[in-house]
Amino acid sequence: VLRAEYTMPAHRLNNVPLALYFATHFYFSTYHLFSNLILRKIVTTYRPGMARSILYVTVVLTFSYFTAFMETLTISAYPDYSFQDRNMAYTVGSAFYGIYFIVSFPAFFAFDVEIDQETEPKVTAWQTLVESCGYGMIIMILLDIVRLSLDIPLVIGSSNVVCTLKEEIIS
């Protein structure tokens, strides 16, 4: 959807330089630190109810788009990174990218929701693994729904097989 391209010489996986997979760790750790601070402030400051729930959802949606937009904006200054359509990348692309955060911000917050309790947390490594896989699947389904609704074909690798609602072959 972003139609981004990296021009730096590097070993690649899915046409993304390998080093950037490691950079993703510190970017996402920072994003989720701030989202946890914000969501924790909401949960610990306001009484449970409709107003708090609306605030929580609104903050998740807004901060998800803001995070995605700011990453897209700031990385655009990097000389070895380009977009086919910069305006589309900033608007639609950021909204598409924000889908990851719409799911991951509340999910990451839920991982240590028992942190303030006196008892030991009951979350196991297995539960964390299973829930993470579930969250990942939710993200993939949401991304695919948006991709299909925008009529953007999914082309895997260099094959001519296209995953779309319409029948077509790219040659």
C-alpha positions in Angstrom: 0.0 0.0 0.0 2.8 2.4 0.8 4.7 1.4 -2.3 7.9 2.2 -0.6 11.4 1.3 -1.9 14.8 1.1 -0.2 17.7 1.9 -2.5 20.6 1.2 -0.1 22.8 -1.8 -1.0 22.0 -4.6 1.5 21.1 -8.2 2.0 17.3 -8.3 1.8 14.3 -10.3 3.0 11.0 -9.5 1.1 13.0 -6.7 -0.5 13.6 -5.0 2.9 17.2 -4.6 4.1 17.9 -7.0 6.9 19.3 -4.3 9.2 15.9 -2.7 9.2 14.3 -5.7 10.8 16.5 -5.1 13.8 15.7 -1.3 13.8 12.0 -2.2 14.0 12.6 -3.6 17.5 13.7 -0.2 19.0 11.1 1.7 17.0 8.2 -0.5 18.1 9.5 -0.7 21.7 9.4 3.1 21.8 6.0 3.4 20.3 4.5 0.8 22.7 6.2 2.4 25.7 4.4 5.7 24.9 1.1 3.9 24.2 1.3 2.1 27.5 2.0 5.3 29.4 -1.0 6.9 27.8 -3.4 4.0 28.2 -2.2 3.4 31.7 -2.9 7.0 32.6 -6.4 6.7 31.2 -7.1 3.4 33.1 -5.7 4.6 36.4 -7.1 8.2 36.3 -10.7 7.7 35.2 -13.4 5.5 36.7 -14.6 2.6 34.5 -17.6 3.5 32.3 -18.7 4.6 28.9 -16.8 7.9 28.9 -13.5 6.1 29.8 -14.1 3.4 27.2 -14.8 6.1 24.5 -11.7 8.0 25.6 -9.6 4.8 25.5 -10.8 3.8 22.0 -10.4 7.4 20.7 -6.8 7.6 22.0 -5.9 4.2 20.6 -7.2 5.2 17.1 -5.7 8.7 17.2 -2.3 7.6 18.6 -2.2 4.7 16.1 -2.6 7.0 13.1 -0.3 9.6 14.6 2.4 7.0 15.2 2.1 5.6 11.7 2.0 9.1 10.1 5.0 10.4 12.0 7.1 7.3 11.2 6.2 7.7 7.5 7.0 11.5 7.6 10.3 11.1 9.4 11.6 8.2 7.4 10.8 10.1 4.2 13.8 12.3 4.9 16.1 9.3 4.7 17.8 9.4 1.3 17.7 5.7 0.6 13.9 5.5 1.1 11.3 6.6 -1.4 7.6 6.4 -2.2 5.9 6.2 -5.6 3.2 8.6 -4.3 4.2 10.6 -1.2 0.7 12.1 -0.6 -0.9 8.6 -0.7 1.8 7.3 1.6 1.2 10.0 4.1 -2.6 9.6 4.1 -3.9 6.2 3.1 -0.6 4.5 3.7 -0.4 5.8 7.3 -3.9 4.8 8.0 -3.1 1.3 6.6 0.0 1.1 8.7 -1.9 2.4 11.7 -3.9 -0.8 11.7 -1.0 -2.6 13.2 -1.1 -0.3 16.2 -4.9 -0.3 16.6 -4.5 -4.0 17.6 -1.0 -3.9 19.1 -1.3 -0.9 21.5 -4.2 -2.4 23.5 -2.7 -5.9 23.2 0.7 -4.7 24.6 -1.0 -2.9 27.4 -3.0 -6.1 28.3 0.2 -8.1 28.7 1.0 -6.6 32.0 -2.4 -5.4 33.1 -1.9 -7.1 36.5 1.3 -5.2 37.2 -0.2 -3.1 40.1 -1.7 -6.1 41.9 -0.1 -7.5 45.0 -0.2 -11.1 43.7 2.1 -12.6 41.2 0.9 -12.2 37.6 -0.8 -15.3 36.2 0.4 -14.8 32.7 2.5 -17.6 31.3 5.0 -17.6 28.4 2.6 -20.0 26.6 -0.4 -17.7 27.0 1.8 -14.8 25.8 2.8 -16.8 22.7 -0.8 -17.9 21.9 -2.2 -14.4 22.4 0.5 -12.8 20.3 -0.3 -15.2 17.4 -4.0 -14.3 17.8 -3.2 -10.6 17.7 -1.0 -11.2 14.6 -3.9 -13.0 12.9 -6.3 -10.2 13.7 -3.9 -7.7 12.2 -3.5 -9.8 9.0 -7.2 -10.1 8.6 -7.8 -6.3 9.1 -5.0 -5.5 6.6 -6.5 -7.9 4.1 -10.0 -6.5 4.5 -8.6 -3.0 3.8 -6.4 -4.2 1.0 -9.4 -5.9 -0.7 -11.7 -2.9 -0.1 -9.2 -0.6 -1.8 -8.9 -3.2 -4.6 -5.1 -3.5 -4.2 -3.9 -6.8 -5.6 -1.5 -8.9 -3.4 1.4 -10.0 -5.5 3.7 -12.4 -3.7 7.3 -12.4 -4.8 7.9 -12.2 -8.5 5.1 -14.6 -9.4 2.2 -13.8 -11.7 -0.3 -15.1 -9.1 -2.5 -12.3 -7.8 -4.7 -12.4 -4.7 -7.7 -10.1 -5.3 -11.5 -10.2 -5.5 -11.2 -9.9 -9.3 -9.8 -12.5 -11.6 -6.7 -11.2 -13.3 -3.1 -12.2 -14.1 -0.2 -9.8 -14.0 2.3 -10.5 -16.7 
